[in-house]
Amino acid sequence: MMSEISGSSANAIENSYLRQVLNANNALILRSDETTIIAEEFLNSVNLSSISDSLSL
């Protein structure tokens, strides 16, 4: 008898498949929304004033 795979199990299976396809056993698999959150957090932590000052001639 087959049973429906729960959401977290389906994600684990998909992530395992992606790691095998990409030949990256230790890869961190991120969804688009997770990548966006990480990028936003990084950009919010960057001090643009200090970057501008360091690039000034």
C-alpha positions as CSV (number, residue, x, y, z in Angstrom):
1,M,0.0,0.0,0.0
2,M,1.4,3.4,-1.0
3,S,1.1,6.4,1.3
4,E,1.4,10.1,0.6
5,I,4.8,11.6,1.3
6,S,4.6,14.5,3.8
7,G,5.9,17.9,2.9
8,S,9.2,17.7,4.9
9,S,9.9,14.2,3.6
10,A,9.3,15.2,0.0
11,N,11.7,18.2,0.5
12,A,14.3,15.8,2.0
13,I,14.0,13.5,-1.0
14,E,14.2,16.3,-3.5
15,N,17.2,17.8,-1.7
16,S,18.9,14.4,-1.8
17,Y,18.2,14.1,-5.5
18,L,19.6,17.6,-6.2
19,R,22.8,16.7,-4.3
20,Q,23.2,13.5,-6.3
21,V,22.5,15.3,-9.6
22,L,24.9,18.1,-8.8
23,N,27.5,15.6,-7.4
24,A,27.6,17.7,-4.2
25,N,27.0,15.5,-1.2
26,N,27.6,18.2,1.3
27,A,25.8,21.0,-0.6
28,L,23.3,23.3,1.1
29,I,20.1,23.4,-0.9
30,L,18.4,26.8,-0.7
31,R,15.0,27.7,-2.1
32,S,14.5,31.0,-3.8
33,D,12.8,32.7,-0.9
34,E,15.6,31.5,1.5
35,T,18.3,32.9,-0.9
36,T,16.4,36.2,-1.0
37,I,16.3,36.5,2.8
38,I,20.0,35.8,3.0
39,A,20.8,38.4,0.4
40,E,18.6,41.0,2.2
41,E,20.3,40.3,5.5
42,F,23.7,40.7,3.9
43,L,22.8,44.0,2.2
44,N,21.3,45.3,5.4
45,S,24.5,44.6,7.3
46,V,26.8,46.3,4.7
47,N,28.0,49.7,5.7
48,L,27.9,51.6,2.4
49,S,29.5,54.7,3.9
50,S,32.6,52.8,4.9
51,I,32.8,51.2,1.4
52,S,32.5,54.6,-0.2
53,D,35.2,56.0,2.0
54,S,37.6,53.2,1.3
55,L,37.0,53.5,-2.5
56,S,37.6,57.3,-2.4
57,L,40.9,58.5,-3.9
